[in-house]
Amino acid sequence: MSNVLTYPAYKKTDIPWVGDIPEHWELVPCRSIVENIVEKNHDGEVQNYLSLMANVGVIRYEDKGDIGNKKPDDLTKCKIVRKGQLVINSMNYAIGSYGMSPYDGVCSPVYIILQAKKNVLLERYGLRVFENSPFQKHLATFGNGILAHRAAIGWDDIKGQYIPLAPINEQEKILQYLDYETTKIDNLINKQQQLIKLLVEKRQAVINHAVTKGLNFKAPMKDSGVEWLGKVPEHWEELSIRRVLHKIEQGSSPLAQNRAPQLGEFGVLKISSVKKGNFYAHESKTLDSITQYDARYKVTNGDLLVTRANTPSLVADTCVVNKEPKSPTMMCDLIYRLVTTSRIDNHFLCMWLLSDFGRMQVESDARGSSMTMAKVSQEHIKAWITILPPLSEQRDIVAYLENADKKFRYLTDRAEQAIELMQERRTVLISAAVTGKIDVRSWKKPEVSEEDVA
């Protein structure tokens, strides 16, 4: 927010989330700047079904992929949306589910459709007003619902809320300023997101190489005899996982409360406790009764866990328990425990299963009626091929990968922290501009190239 000033004079509003506003601005109820549109698709003629995605905005249903709510078969109950109208998800507004529609179409009847009154409000400035995080949080206090982030609001909650309103000519200037500044921030965020993506790809490449080629680049190589695997060190074995297993155990599904157990309580893992090689002990539920606890399935340090069912990209996800849960906790029936022989290190087998070569076998065997919940059986796991270096070499590889992972995590954490700070700055910037805390009337777009902005 460099080279911006405050207004010369302000007046009080007595609205906590607004604070003082420029003396010449107005304080008006929402109903005076937007109208609620409830036009229905009664004849079903409009077929362009639109979806609203948090932090993305309004998109065509076919562009969102297989996530979120499904398109209804009957579109006659849907609301009609016009290009330029503001669309708000009445249940998810507080978590960023809003946007201006770039299309004509229809949407869910639970969405709120608002049309800017163009004599007092520019359409895109209206979007910025409703993008203001303090205003979102204020409206969320009027919502009705069990979960705070899904507390529904309605037009009746919105219409009487007072907001600061700049004159039309200032709205245009504020838009120009915010467009420029938020584009810069968004570009920086995008660069950090691309960095995180590259780090994930690099980490995967390091795992793939280490578990198939080893650490000694001078080691003599041989053809593995497996087409998709290629050459491996000459002294390594290729064998099915069943040859390094004592047994596979499956947990059970006792009645439990959806909260982590406290001291003196007993727990059962959720499937989300196993994710991308990491174990999350807090992802567990509290047993309704201690009598339901089965000590045979107790999770202990060093256990190799594999998920039995999940989405196709997460089924057979694996981890090694690096710290025993504080409360006695058992496996759920969607998690396997692989009890291995002394020939293989659990951490090495975990890394193998996380490699592209392990995942290739998982994806080949995963079964499911809709593939929204794919499954792998114990026989699938036993039949999968693994590579077996000498035990000492396995441990060297594990140590190398753990050290590499620390570096990747450090860089990823730094990038995620940078994104969080930039997102906070973006939020503060928009709020300051639409509530008049900064005066951008004399602001001029810097004369720089597009490359400099990006």
N, C-alpha and C positions, 0 to 999 in steps of 0.2 A: 504494500500500500504506500509505496514511495510517491512523493510529490503530490499528495492529496492533503486537503485541509479540512478543518471543521467549519460549519456554518457560523456566521457572525452572531446570530441570536437564536436561542432555543426557547421552547415552552414546555411545561410539564404535561404529562398525560395521565399520571397516576395508574398506568398499566405496567406492572412489573417487567414483562417481557419486552415492552416497547421502550420504556424510559422517556427521556426528553426527545422532542422532535424539532426540526427547524421551524422557526416562527411562522413562516408563510405556508407550511404544509398543512394539510387537513387531517383530521382523525375521523374516519368514516366507518360505518358498519359494512360488512362484506356484501350485504344485499344491495348496497348502492353502487357497487362496482362490478359485480358478476350476477348472472341469473342462473338459477338451477334449471337444467334441461332434462325433461322426463319423457321425451318423444320415444314411443315404442315401435318396434318392428312388427306391427300387428299382422301384416299380410305376408311376412317372411320373405319379401322380395330382396332385401339386402342380405347378402351371403358372406361379405368380407368380415369375418370374425376377428376382433382385435383382442390382444392380451396386454396386460400391464405387468411389467417386471420391475421389481425393486431396484433402484439405482440405474435403471436402463431406460424406462419410459414405455410408451405405447408402441407395440410392434404387431405385425400380422401374426396370427396364430401359427401359421405354417413355418414361420421363421424362428420360433422359440425352441424347437426340438421337443424331445419327449420328457418334459419337466412341467411341474405345476398342474393346475386343473385342466381337465379335458374339455374340448369343445362340445357344447350341448347339441343333441340331435335336433331339438326344437328351438329355432332362433326367433320365434314369434314373441317370446317374453323378454328378449334382449332390448337394451336401450340403443337408440341410434346416436352415433357420434359423427360430428362434422370436423373436417380439417381445421386445426387452430383452436379447438376447444380443449379445455383442461379436464383431464380424467384423474379421478382420485379413487383408490381402493379404500372403501370405508373401513375395512378391518386392518389394513397394513400401511396406512398413510404415515404413521410415526416412524416406520423403518424405511422410508424412501419409495413407497409404491404410489407414484403419481407421475404425471407427464402431460405434455401437450401432444395431441394427436396429429401426426403428419398425414393421416388418411381419413377418408370417409369410410364408415363401416358400422358395425354393431359390437356391443360389449356386454359383459355380465350385468344383470340388473342390480347387483349390489354395488356397482361403481357409481360414483357421483360425477355428473357431467356439468361443467360450469362454462358459461359463455361470457367473455369480457364485454362490458358495456363500453363500446369503443369511443364514446364521447368523453369518457373519463379515464379509461384504462387501456393501455396498449396490451395486446394479447400476450406477447412474450414477457412484458413486465409483470403481468398477472402470474405467469409461471414462476418468475423470480420471487414474487411475494409469497406464494405457496411453497416455494423451495426453502424459505427461511426456517431454519431448524428450531429456534425458540418458539415460533408460531406453531409449528408441528407439535412440539411437546406440550404447548398450552392446549391445543385442541384435543390432544390425546387424553387430557384429564376429564373430558366430557364423555369419553367412550364407555360403552357397556360391554363387558366381557370378562371371562374367567382369567384369561391371560392378558397381561398388560400390553404386549406387542400386537395382540389381535383384538383389542377393544374397539368395537365398531362405533364410528361417528356418523352423523347424518347431516343433511342440509340444515335442519333445525338447530344443530349445534354450531354450524358455521355462520349462518346468515346474520346473527346478532353480534358477532365478534368484531370489535373495532380494530382497525389497522391504520398505520400512517400512510398517507397518499401524497406523493409528489405531483406537481403540475405536469401535464403531458409533455411539455418540452424538456423538462428535467428527466422524466422517465426515459426518454430516448437517449439522453446523455449517460444516464446510469447504466442502461443496457449496453451501450458501446463500451463503457469502462469495464463492466463485468464480463462481457463477451471476451474482451482482450485478455484480462487478467485470469479468468477461469480457463481459457484455452491454454495459456502458458502453464498453469498448474496441471491441467489434465494431460498435457504433453509430457510433463516431468513424471507424473504418476505412471503414465503408459510406459515410459522408459524403464522405470523401476520394476513394473510388472513384467516387462520383457526380460529384464535381468533375472528375475526370479524364475521365469520359465527356462531360461538358458542354464541356470544353476541346477534346476531339476533334471534337465536333459544331460548335463555334464555328470551329475552324480550317478545317473543311471548308466551312463557309458563307462564310468569308472568301475561300478559294480560288475557290469557285463564282462569287462576285460579281466578283472581280477579273478572271478570265479571260473573263467574258461581258459585263460592263458597263464595265470599265476603272476608272480612278481619278478621272476627271473627271465628277462627278455632273451637271454642266451640259451635257455633250456631247449634241448632237442624236441621237435614236435612230431606228432603222428596224426594220421587221419582218424578221427573219432569213430568213423563208420556211421555217424548220424548226420544226414545231409544238412539239417538246419544248424548243426553245431560246428562243423568244420574241424580244423585242427586243434589239438589239445597237447599239453606236455606229454612226452613219451611215457613217463613213469606214472601218469594218472590213470585211474580206472573209470570206466563208464558202467553204471549198473542201475538197476531199478531201486527205488527208495525202500521197497520191502526188505531188501538185503541189509539195510542198516537200521531196521526197526525192531523193537521188542513188541510193541503194540500201539494201537491208536485208541484213545479214550474219548468218549463223547459225554458232555455234561448233561444236566437235566433242567427242567423249567418249573421251579417251585413258584408259588404265589409270592409276589413281591411288590413293594411300593416303589414308585419311580423317583427315588432319591438315594443318594449315597449313604451307606450305613455310618452311624456314629459309634463312639466308643461303647462297647458292650453289645453291639448289634452284629448280625451276620448278613453277608451280602451274596449276590450272584452277579456275575459279569454281564454287561450288555455287549452286543456285537461290536459297538463302537469303541470298545476297550482295545481292540486290535486294529491298528491303522498304519499302513506304510512302514512296517518294521518297528513301530513304536508301541509301547504298552502304556495305557492310560487307566490306572487303578481307580480313579474317581468315576470312570464310566461304569457304574455298577448300581444295582438296586438293593433295597433293604428287604430281607425276608420277612414275611408276615409273622412267621413263628420260627423259633430256634429249632424246633423239632423237624423242620423241613431241610435243615442243613445236612448235607451228606459229605462227610470228611473224605470220602474217596475222590471227590472232585475238587478238593482244596487246591487253590492256585498258589504255587510256591516259586521262589526265586529260581531262575534258570529254566523254567518250563518253556517249551516250544509250542506256541498256540497257532492254530490255523482256523480261519472262519469257514464254517460248513456251507453257509448260504448268505447271499448278499446280492447287490447289483452286479452285473457282469464284470465291471471294472474293479470291484472290491472283493468278490468271492475268492476264497482261498488266500486272502490277505494274511500275513503272518507276522509274528514278533516273538522275541524271547523276553520273558518277564525279567526285568532288571531290578525290581524291588518288590518284595512281597507286600500285598495290601495290608494296611494297618489293622483292619477288621478281617476276621476269617471270611474268605470269599471263595465261592465255588464257580466252576464253569457253567455257562448256560448250555442248552442243547444245540445251539447254533455254532458252538466252538468245539474243535477237536484239540486234544493234546497228543503230540507225537512223542512217544517214549523211545528214544534212540539207543543204539548200541554204543560201545566205547570206540567204534571205528570212525565216528563222525562227530564233529563239534556242532552243537545246536545252533550257534551263531552262524556257522558256515552254511548249514542247510537252510537257515532262514534267508541268508543273502542269496543263495541259489534260487530259492522260490520267488524272491523279489526281482530277480534278473529277468531280462526279456525272454530268456530261454525257459525259465520256470513258468512265466506268465503265458508263454505260447502253449504249453501243455495244459495249463489251467483252462484257457479259453477254448481249447479244442474239446475238453471233456465236460465243461460246465453245462448243466441241463436245467431247463425250466420251461413251464408252459408258456409264459409270456416274456421270459428273460428279464423281467423287472426284478425278479428274485431268482437268480440262478443258484444251482447247488452242485457240490462235488461230493462224491462218496468216498468212503475209506478205501475201496478197491481202486478208485481213480488215483488217489494219492500214492498207494503202494506201487502202482504200475508206472508212475512217472520216472523218467530217467534223471539221474543226477551224476555229477562228476565228483570223483573222490581222490583228492591229493593225499599224501601222507598226513597224519594227524598234526604233526609239528608245522607243516606247511599250511594246513587249514588255519591254524591259530595265528600264524604270521599274516595270512591274508585278512583274517578278521580284524587283527590289530591295525593293519594298514587301512582297512575300510572304515573302522571306527574313528581313526585320526582324520581321514579325509572327510568323513561326515561332520565332524566338529567344525571344520573349516567351512563347509557348505552351509551348515546351520548358522554360523556366525555371519556370513555374508547375506544369507536370506533374512536373518533377523534384522540386520542393518537396513536392508531394502524395505522390509515391512514397516519398520519404524519411520523411515523416510516417507513412505506412503501415508501412514497415519498422520504425521505432522502436516503434510501437504493437504490432506483431506480436512483437517481441522482448520487450516488457514483458509481454505476455500469456503468452509461453512461460516467462519467469522467474517470473511470479506463480504459475502452475500448479505448476511444479517446487518452488517454496518452500513452497507449501501442502501438497502431498502428501508431502513429505519432512520436514515439521515444522520448517522454518526460521522460520515465523511462527506465532504463537499467536492464533487467531481465536475462541477459545472464548467470549470476552466481547463479540464483535463483534455489533452490531445494525444492521439495515438502516436507512439514513437515511430519515427521513420526508420524501420529496420526491415531486413529481408525476412521471408518466411522461414528460412533456415535458422535465423537468429531466434525467432519466436519459438520454433520447435526445439 
